[in-house]
């Protein structure tokens, strides 16, 4: 017997089996019974997929909310940092203003005690270590300032005006070698000329000294004596505190002796001054 093999045999079998499988699924989905197992398997699969998707969605939502929270916390921290920085800056500024007011208050009190009329000024330029030891102040001709007007701080004599602009001026300090002030010993009342002297270093800190010159060898002058302006030179009013004697040199040759004087003004840290415009 001859057997005929069709080239479509495998395809027919596949189509037939597929129809049977679809029929089983349809029947199982349409009613309960022996064919309900595929339905249960499908439902279980769908349920697991839904549970997994729900879990993943919840995890993503939780992470997103956490991220949003962290972003908010970070922004809040930055805001607080800015506020703290501003508060620190304001605190420093308030402290600076407080100290400045105290210094200006002492200067005003000093001028009142000395019966001096002053124009307050701020030091805006400083050159204590050059060939000419000067400071620049923010008041000038437009503020009633003129050359040779004396300049003081709340501690004592600073120097005199040597050059003026409209709203600025240069002040030659008493520690400059070109400065000369006629002074008097507050205790013994002897007079002499105070000029700028070389610097000395004590505890690695420079001291700007002056020298009390043209003193007779028999002059009564001792360490710790205080010197004040005599008023005889026609520039500085009498009685302005100048400095304190720290060393007396009696072994110099000639007919005169000299003494080193430490100014009362700290020239390394001067900020506000008063220009004497009347006395």
Secondary structure per residue as TSV (DSSP state, phi and psi in degrees):
chain	resnum	aa	ss	phi	psi
A	1	X	-	360.0	133.8
A	2	X	-	-86.2	135.6
A	3	X	-	-107.7	131.8
A	4	X	-	-104.4	124.0
A	5	X	-	-102.6	118.3
A	6	X	-	-85.9	141.4
A	7	X	T	-71.4	-9.4
A	8	X	T	-102.8	13.1
A	9	X	H	-63.7	-49.6
A	10	X	H	-63.4	-38.4
A	11	X	H	-66.0	-39.4
A	12	X	H	-64.0	-41.7
A	13	X	H	-63.6	-39.8
A	14	X	H	-66.1	-42.4
A	15	X	H	-64.9	-40.8
A	16	X	H	-63.4	-47.6
A	17	X	H	-64.7	-36.7
A	18	X	H	-64.7	-39.2
A	19	X	H	-64.9	-42.3
A	20	X	H	-60.0	-43.3
A	21	X	H	-64.1	-42.7
A	22	X	H	-65.3	-39.7
A	23	X	H	-62.7	-41.6
A	24	X	H	-62.5	-42.1
A	25	X	H	-65.6	-41.3
A	26	X	H	-63.6	-44.8
A	27	X	H	-63.5	-42.9
A	28	X	H	-66.7	-30.3
A	29	X	H	-79.3	-19.7
A	30	X	H	-92.1	-20.8
A	31	X	S	-158.3	165.3
A	32	X	-	-84.5	161.3
A	33	X	S	144.0	-152.9
A	34	X	G	-68.0	-26.2
A	35	X	G	-90.8	18.1
A	36	X	G	-84.4	-9.2
A	37	X	H	-62.2	-49.3
A	38	X	H	-58.3	-38.0
A	39	X	H	-60.5	-43.6
A	40	X	H	-63.7	-41.1
A	41	X	H	-62.5	-43.1
A	42	X	H	-64.1	-44.7
A	43	X	H	-63.3	-41.2
A	44	X	H	-61.8	-41.2
A	45	X	H	-64.4	-44.3
A	46	X	H	-63.1	-41.4
A	47	X	H	-61.1	-45.5
A	48	X	H	-63.3	-39.7
A	49	X	H	-64.6	-42.1
A	50	X	H	-63.9	-41.8
A	51	X	H	-62.4	-43.0
A	52	X	H	-64.8	-42.7
A	53	X	H	-65.1	-37.7
A	54	X	H	-64.2	-43.8
A	55	X	H	-61.8	-45.0
A	56	X	H	-63.6	-41.6
A	57	X	H	-63.2	-43.4
A	58	X	H	-61.8	-40.5
A	59	X	H	-64.5	-44.2
A	60	X	H	-63.4	-43.6
A	61	X	H	-61.5	-42.7
A	62	X	H	-62.7	-44.2
A	63	X	H	-64.5	-39.9
A	64	X	H	-65.1	-44.3
A	65	X	H	-61.9	-39.4
A	66	X	H	-63.8	-40.0
A	67	X	H	-63.8	-46.2
A	68	X	H	-60.6	-39.8
A	69	X	H	-62.4	-45.3
A	70	X	H	-64.1	-38.8
A	71	X	H	-61.5	-43.2
A	72	X	H	-63.9	-42.5
A	73	X	H	-63.1	-42.5
A	74	X	H	-61.7	-44.4
A	75	X	H	-64.2	-38.6
A	76	X	H	-65.5	-40.4
A	77	X	H	-62.9	-42.1
A	78	X	H	-63.8	-40.2
A	79	X	H	-63.8	-43.6
A	80	X	H	-64.5	-37.8
A	81	X	H	-62.7	-43.7
A	82	X	H	-62.9	-41.2
A	83	X	H	-65.3	-40.9
A	84	X	H	-64.5	-42.4
A	85	X	H	-61.6	-41.4
A	86	X	H	-66.3	-38.9
A	87	X	H	-65.0	-40.6
A	88	X	H	-64.0	-42.5
A	89	X	H	-63.0	-43.1
A	90	X	H	-64.1	-38.4
A	91	X	H	-64.7	-43.7
A	92	X	H	-63.3	-42.8
A	93	X	H	-62.8	-42.1
A	94	X	H	-62.4	-41.4
A	95	X	H	-65.4	-40.7
A	96	X	H	-62.5	-44.0
A	97	X	H	-64.4	-37.4
A	98	X	H	-63.3	-46.9
A	99	X	H	-64.7	-39.8
A	100	X	H	-63.5	-43.5
A	101	X	H	-61.4	-38.1
A	102	X	H	-65.6	-42.1
A	103	X	H	-65.6	-44.3
A	104	X	H	-63.8	-38.3
A	105	X	H	-62.2	-42.1
A	106	X	H	-65.4	-38.0
A	107	X	H	-63.8	-43.2
A	108	X	H	-64.3	-43.4
A	109	X	H	-61.5	-41.4
A	110	X	H	-62.0	-45.9
A	111	X	H	-64.9	-34.5
A	112	X	H	-68.5	-41.4
A	113	X	H	-63.5	-36.2
A	114	X	T	-86.7	-0.9
A	115	X	T	57.6	48.2
A	116	X	-	-113.8	141.5
A	117	X	E	-97.3	122.8
A	118	X	E	-126.3	158.8
A	119	X	E	-113.5	118.8
A	120	X	E	-70.6	143.3
A	121	X	E	-145.7	155.2
A	122	X	E	-107.0	138.8
A	123	X	E	-76.8	120.4
A	124	X	E	-115.1	-9.2
A	125	X	E	-145.2	145.9
A	126	X	E	-144.0	128.0
A	127	X	E	-145.7	70.7
A	128	X	T	-82.3	-9.3
A	129	X	T	-113.1	5.4
A	130	X	S	-86.5	-168.5
A	131	X	S	-64.1	-32.4
A	132	X	S	-120.5	120.7
A	133	X	-	-87.0	107.2
A	134	X	E	-139.0	163.4
A	135	X	E	-128.7	156.6
A	136	X	E	-111.7	132.3
A	137	X	E	-112.9	162.6
A	138	X	S	-94.4	25.9
A	139	X	-	-128.3	145.1
A	140	X	-	-147.6	-150.6
A	141	X	G	-58.4	-37.6
A	142	X	G	-67.2	-13.7
A	143	X	G	-107.0	10.9
A	144	X	T	89.9	15.8
A	145	X	-	-94.3	139.7
A	146	X	-	-139.3	168.0
A	147	X	T	-62.7	144.2
A	148	X	T	76.7	5.3
A	149	X	-	-70.9	133.9
A	150	X	E	-68.8	151.9
A	151	X	E	-127.3	134.3
A	152	X	E	-129.5	165.3
A	153	X	-	-122.7	-175.6
A	154	X	S	-70.5	-11.2
A	155	X	S	-98.2	-22.5
A	156	X	S	156.2	-156.3
A	157	X	E	-74.8	134.1
A	158	X	E	-102.2	-50.0
A	159	X	E	166.2	-149.9
A	160	X	E	-142.0	154.5
A	161	X	E	-73.2	130.7
A	162	X	E	-118.0	-13.6
A	163	X	E	-156.4	138.3
A	164	X	E	-127.8	142.7
A	165	X	-	-109.8	-170.2
A	166	X	S	-71.4	-40.0
A	167	X	S	-132.7	35.2
A	168	X	-	-159.1	162.5
A	169	X	E	-157.4	153.3
A	170	X	E	-101.2	136.8
A	171	X	E	-118.5	121.4
A	172	X	E	-81.2	123.0
A	173	X	E	-78.0	154.9
A	174	X	T	-69.8	-11.7
A	175	X	T	-89.3	-2.3
A	176	X	S	-74.3	144.4
A	177	X	T	-63.8	-21.5
A	178	X	T	-88.6	-0.3
A	179	X	-	-90.2	143.6
A	180	X	E	-145.1	124.4
A	181	X	E	-128.3	129.2
A	182	X	E	-79.1	119.7
A	183	X	E	-126.5	168.0
A	184	X	E	-135.3	141.2
A	185	X	E	-72.7	123.3
A	186	X	T	-64.9	-27.9
A	187	X	T	-87.1	-55.5
A	188	X	T	-91.5	-13.5
A	189	X	-	70.6	12.5
A	190	X	-	-74.9	152.4
A	191	X	E	-109.8	158.1
A	192	X	E	-168.0	-178.9
A	193	X	E	-108.7	129.4
A	194	X	E	-101.7	122.2
A	195	X	E	-127.1	165.0
A	196	X	E	-67.4	148.8
A	197	X	-	-132.5	175.3
A	198	X	-	-70.1	160.4
A	199	X	-	-81.1	155.1
A	200	X	E	-129.5	154.9
A	201	X	E	-115.0	122.6
A	202	X	E	-124.8	122.2
A	203	X	T	55.9	41.4
A	204	X	T	62.1	20.0
A	205	X	E	-117.0	127.9
A	206	X	E	-72.1	137.2
A	207	X	E	-114.1	126.8
A	208	X	-	-89.1	109.7
A	209	X	E	-102.1	161.7
A	210	X	E	-125.1	166.0
A	211	X	E	-126.5	130.7
A	212	X	E	-90.4	109.9
A	213	X	E	-113.8	171.2
A	214	X	E	58.8	45.0
A	215	X	E	-102.7	131.9
A	216	X	E	-65.5	147.5
A	217	X	T	-62.3	-22.9
A	218	X	T	-90.5	6.6
A	219	X	-	-62.7	141.9
A	220	X	-	-88.0	94.9
A	221	X	-	-142.1	135.8
A	222	X	-	-133.1	161.4
A	223	X	T	-62.1	146.0
A	224	X	T	77.3	1.1
A	225	X	-	-66.9	143.5
A	226	X	E	-100.4	140.9
A	227	X	E	-110.3	143.3
A	228	X	E	-131.8	162.1
A	229	X	E	-66.3	142.8
A	230	X	-	-87.5	-27.5
A	231	X	S	85.9	-0.7
A	232	X	T	-79.6	-24.5
A	233	X	T	-74.6	-7.2
A	234	X	S	79.5	3.7
A	235	X	S	-111.1	-49.7
A	236	X	S	-101.3	132.8
A	237	X	-	-62.6	152.0
A	238	X	T	-71.2	149.4
A	239	X	T	90.8	1.1
A	240	X	-	-75.8	124.6
A	241	X	E	-59.0	138.1
A	242	X	E	-119.7	-53.4
A	243	X	E	-172.5	-173.6
A	244	X	E	-129.0	134.9
A	245	X	E	-68.9	127.9
A	246	X	E	-114.9	-12.8
A	247	X	E	-160.8	135.1
A	248	X	E	-114.1	126.4
A	249	X	E	-109.6	103.4
A	250	X	-	-100.2	-3.7
A	251	X	-	-96.9	14.4
A	252	X	-	-73.9	150.7
A	253	X	S	-75.2	158.2
A	254	X	S	96.6	-169.0
A	255	X	S	-94.7	-6.1
A	256	X	E	-113.0	160.4
A	257	X	E	-124.0	174.5
A	258	X	E	-144.6	166.2
A	259	X	E	-141.6	149.1
A	260	X	E	-94.8	137.9
A	261	X	E	-125.4	132.2
A	262	X	E	-94.4	116.3
A	263	X	E	-60.5	149.6
A	264	X	S	-74.3	-25.3
A	265	X	S	-83.0	133.9
A	266	X	-	-86.5	98.9
A	267	X	T	-73.9	-11.1
A	268	X	T	-84.3	-6.2
A	269	X	S	-148.2	58.5
A	270	X	-	-109.9	131.2
A	271	X	-	-124.2	-46.6
A	272	X	E	-119.3	141.6
A	273	X	E	-136.7	169.8
A	274	X	E	-126.7	129.3
A	275	X	E	-93.3	123.5
A	276	X	E	-77.9	114.3
A	277	X	E	-107.4	-3.5
A	278	X	E	-169.9	145.9
A	279	X	-	-159.0	360.0
